[in-house]
């Protein structure tokens, strides 16, 4: 009898260890809905990918809320509000049940803050202001999440940012921007949040309107969606932060108007939202070169005009935001780059940005 009891205790301990060390039951997803000045909140079931909207959602937030980013601690959330007369950043405390409470006052930015990025350590928040062509930078108080604009901010970059990414090291900030002939990706060195406005590299792209960017988890490669050219550019990242286009780049996407992309948490696959083809194309990433190779059963159909893609922290599920008439969020199961549709969730207006915490 004692032996059976010991076996039962061992089994229960093993199950508890699996739950605590593996997936958690507390993933929450937040999406900006600028047309309604709202933030949608769902609980994500990490075992199925199914989303359940919280009873308190949607929240009324700042005017034209365009972008959202979460602190790596999972305690704080920040939203960029570029609406008329607003031009600021909101801070929210994230409660244990996923609900949020705004922490006032909102922090002023430059004109039209549309992009947010945070260093991996959660020490600094970067805000790209599209119409004033500068970047506002705030230090983040670790105990409260409160923002304080650092000395010298905002930093003039003379670019109307279309996309912004920070390297996994936190030492380099990349900004893509359109131009009349060919678009550019500017690489800026970052020290203690200070953006050195003389870029360490200025790389011409294969498109005059480069859109989304993504960096692999090792910080070795940067990928750019070339919307007008229907292609994907692949760059290796040097220790200095400069970019070098890899052999055979840009890659013909074979679909229309790629606008957003993401790399899975392990760095093995690239996912590309093709707005003109209403699908997501998936690619395996070649070890050593980072070059994408299309997955056999790719692409995977979406609702109308997919505009962004987001992978959950476990890499098990992919979420797609759509700008078409259905204006929804789709959930897909992910297995080695192959996607299977789980469900669609209507939000009433176009979602523009999304983040998941665990």
TORDRENFI-430944 format. One record per residue (C-alpha): x, y, z. Coordinates in steps of 0.2 Angstrom, whole numbers, always signed. Each point is the difference from the previous one (the first is absolute). Example, Ala and Ser with C-alpha at 12.3 -4.5 7.8 and 13.67 -1.06 7.14 Angstrom:
<kolnus>
((+62 -22 +39))
((+6 +17 -3))
</kolnus>
This chain:
<kolnus>
((+0 +0 +0))
((+14 +12 +4))
((+9 -4 -16))
((-16 +5 -10))
((-1 +16 +10))
((+18 +4 -4))
((-3 -4 -18))
((-16 +12 +0))
((+10 +14 +8))
((+14 -2 -13))
((-13 +1 -14))
((-8 +15 +7))
((+17 +8 +3))
((+5 -3 -18))
((-17 +7 -7))
((+3 +16 +11))
((+18 +2 -6))
((-6 -2 -18))
((-14 +14 +3))
((+12 +12 +9))
((+15 -2 -12))
((-10 -2 -16))
((-15 +9 -6))
((-9 +11 +12))
((-19 +3 +1))
((+3 +19 +1))
((+3 +7 -18))
((-8 +17 -4))
((-2 +9 -16))
((-2 +18 -3))
((-5 +9 -17))
((-1 +18 -5))
((-16 +5 -9))
((+3 +18 -5))
((-16 +4 -9))
((-9 -3 +16))
((+13 +6 +12))
((+0 -17 +8))
((+11 -14 +7))
((-7 -17 -2))
((+6 -13 +13))
((-1 -19 -1))
((+6 -15 +10))
((+9 -12 -11))
((-1 -19 +5))
((+18 -5 -3))
((-6 -18 -2))
((-12 +3 -15))
((+4 +18 -6))
((-19 +5 +3))
((-3 +18 +5))
((-13 +5 +13))
((-4 +19 +1))
((+1 +7 +18))
((-17 +6 +6))
((+8 +17 +3))
((+6 +1 -18))
((+0 +11 -10))
((+8 +14 +9))
((-1 +18 -5))
((+17 +7 -2))
((+10 +15 -8))
((-6 +7 -17))
((+5 -10 -15))
((+10 -13 +10))
((+12 -7 -13))
((+13 -11 +9))
((+2 -10 +15))
((+15 -8 +9))
((+2 -10 +16))
((+13 +1 +13))
((+10 -17 +2))
((-6 -1 +18))
((-18 -2 -6))
((-5 +14 +12))
((-1 +15 -11))
((-7 +5 -17))
((+3 +15 -11))
((-11 +7 -14))
((+4 +13 -13))
((-14 +13 -3))
((+3 +10 -16))
((-18 +7 -1))
((-4 +18 -3))
((+5 +11 +15))
((+7 -16 +9))
((+18 -4 -5))
((+5 -10 +16))
((+3 -17 +8))
((-11 -8 +12))
((+6 -12 +14))
((-11 -14 +7))
((+3 -11 +15))
((-4 -18 -5))
((-10 -10 +14))
((+2 -18 +3))
((-16 -4 -9))
((+5 +10 -15))
((-10 +15 +3))
((+9 +17 -1))
((+0 +16 +10))
((+6 +16 -8))
((+14 +9 +9))
((-1 +19 -3))
((+6 +12 -6))
((+3 -5 -18))
((+17 +5 -7))
((+2 +12 -14))
((+9 -5 -16))
((+4 +8 -17))
((-13 +1 -13))
((-9 -16 -6))
((+8 -14 +11))
((-4 -15 -9))
((+13 -13 +4))
((+7 -7 +17))
((+15 -10 +4))
((+8 -6 +17))
((+17 -6 +4))
((+0 -19 +6))
((+4 +5 +17))
((-15 +12 +2))
((+11 +15 +4))
((-5 +12 -14))
((-15 +3 -11))
((+2 +7 -18))
((-14 +10 -9))
((+2 +4 -18))
((-9 +16 -5))
((-5 -1 -18))
((-4 +18 -4))
((+14 +8 +11))
((+13 -12 -7))
((+7 -3 +17))
((+1 -14 +14))
((-5 +3 +18))
((+8 -10 +13))
((-5 -3 +18))
((+8 -9 +14))
((-11 -13 +9))
((-1 -1 +19))
((+2 -18 +4))
((-11 +0 +16))
((-15 +11 -8))
((+2 +0 -19))
((-1 +19 +1))
((+8 +8 -16))
((+13 +15 +1))
((+6 +8 -16))
((+19 -1 +0))
((+11 +15 -3))
((+2 +4 -19))
((-17 -8 -4))
((-8 +1 -13))
((+15 -4 -12))
((-2 +6 -18))
((+3 -13 -13))
((-7 +9 -15))
((-11 -16 -5))
((-18 -3 +0))
((+1 -17 +8))
((-11 -14 -8))
((+7 -14 +11))
((+12 -1 +15))
((+9 -14 +9))
((+13 -1 +13))
((+14 -14 +0))
((-1 -14 +13))
((+16 +8 +8))
((-9 +17 +2))
((+15 +9 -8))
((-7 +4 -17))
((-17 +7 -6))
((-6 -2 -18))
((-12 +11 -9))
((-7 -3 -17))
((-7 +15 -10))
((-7 +3 -18))
((+9 +12 -12))
((-4 +5 -18))
((+12 -12 -8))
((+5 -14 +12))
((-4 -2 +18))
((+13 +0 +14))
((+4 -10 +16))
((+9 +11 +12))
((+10 -8 +14))
((+3 +11 +15))
((+12 -4 +15))
((-9 +0 +17))
((+9 +3 +16))
((-10 +1 +17))
((-15 +5 -11))
((+9 +14 -9))
((-3 -2 -19))
((+16 +6 -9))
((-9 +10 -14))
((+15 -3 -12))
((-5 -17 -6))
((+14 -14 +0))
((-8 -6 -17))
((-12 +6 -13))
((-6 -14 -11))
((-10 +2 -16))
((-14 -13 -2))
((-7 -9 -15))
((-16 +11 +2))
((-5 +18 +1))
((-12 -5 +14))
((+7 -13 +11))
((-12 -5 +13))
((+2 -12 +15))
((+16 -6 +7))
((+5 -15 +11))
((+17 -6 +8))
((+3 -18 +5))
((+3 -4 +18))
((+19 -1 -1))
((+1 +18 -8))
((+9 -7 -15))
((-13 +4 -14))
((-12 +13 -4))
((-15 -3 -12))
((-10 +14 -9))
((-16 -1 -9))
((+1 +9 -16))
((-19 +4 -3))
((+1 +8 -18))
((+13 -12 -6))
((-8 -16 +6))
((+16 -6 +8))
((+9 -3 +16))
((+18 +7 +3))
((+12 -10 +12))
((+14 +9 +8))
((+14 -7 +12))
((+3 +11 +15))
((+19 +4 +4))
((+6 +3 +17))
((+1 +18 -4))
((-19 +0 -4))
((+2 +3 -19))
((-10 -11 -12))
((+7 -10 -15))
((-13 -8 -12))
((+3 -18 -1))
((+2 -10 -16))
((-16 -2 -11))
((-9 +14 +10))
((-13 +7 -3))
((-10 -16 -1))
((-16 +1 -12))
((-14 -3 +12))
((-11 -7 -14))
((-15 +9 +8))
((-7 +18 +0))
((+5 +14 +12))
((+9 -8 +15))
((-2 +12 +14))
((+4 -8 +16))
((+11 -15 +6))
((+6 -8 +16))
((+13 -14 +5))
((-5 -14 +12))
((+8 +0 +17))
((+13 -13 -4))
((+5 +9 -16))
((-5 -15 -12))
((-14 +8 -10))
((-5 +16 -8))
((-19 +5 -2))
((-5 +13 -13))
((-17 +8 -1))
((-4 +4 -19))
((-14 +13 +0))
((-3 -1 -18))
((-2 -19 -1))
((-10 -2 +17))
((+12 -13 +6))
((+15 -4 +11))
((+16 -7 -7))
((+11 -10 +11))
((+19 -4 -3))
((+13 -10 +9))
((+16 +9 +4))
((+16 -7 -6))
((+13 -2 +14))
((+15 +11 -2))
((-7 +10 -15))
((-17 +5 +7))
((-7 -3 -18))
((-19 -4 -1))
((-6 -16 -8))
((-18 -1 -3))
((-9 -13 +10))
((-8 -14 -11))
((-19 +4 +4))
((+2 +19 +1))
((-9 +12 -2))
((-15 -1 +12))
((-16 +10 -4))
((-5 +14 +11))
((-15 +12 +1))
((+1 +16 -10))
((+16 +11 +0))
((+11 -8 +14))
((+10 +15 +8))
((+11 -8 +14))
((+5 -17 +7))
((+4 -4 +18))
((+7 -17 +7))
((-4 -5 +17))
((+14 -2 +13))
((+0 -19 -2))
((+1 +1 -19))
((-16 -11 -1))
((-12 +12 -7))
((+0 +14 -12))
((-12 +15 +0))
((-4 +10 -15))
((-8 +18 +0))
((-11 +4 -15))
((-5 +17 -7))
((-13 -6 -12))
((-19 +1 +2))
((+0 -13 +13))
((+13 +9 +11))
((+4 -15 +10))
((+14 -9 +9))
((+3 -18 -6))
((+8 -14 +10))
((+11 -14 -8))
((+8 -15 +7))
((+18 -1 -4))
((+11 -16 -3))
((+17 +2 -8))
((-7 +14 -11))
((-16 -8 -5))
((-16 +9 +5))
((-17 -6 +4))
((-15 +12 +3))
((-7 +0 +18))
((-12 +14 +0))
((-4 +18 -5))
((-5 +14 +12))
((-9 +16 -6))
((+5 +16 +8))
((-11 +13 -9))
((+14 +11 -7))
((+18 -3 -7))
((+13 -6 +13))
((+17 +7 -3))
((+11 -7 +13))
((+0 -15 +12))
((+11 -7 +15))
((-1 -15 +10))
((+6 -2 +18))
((+2 -15 +11))
</kolnus>
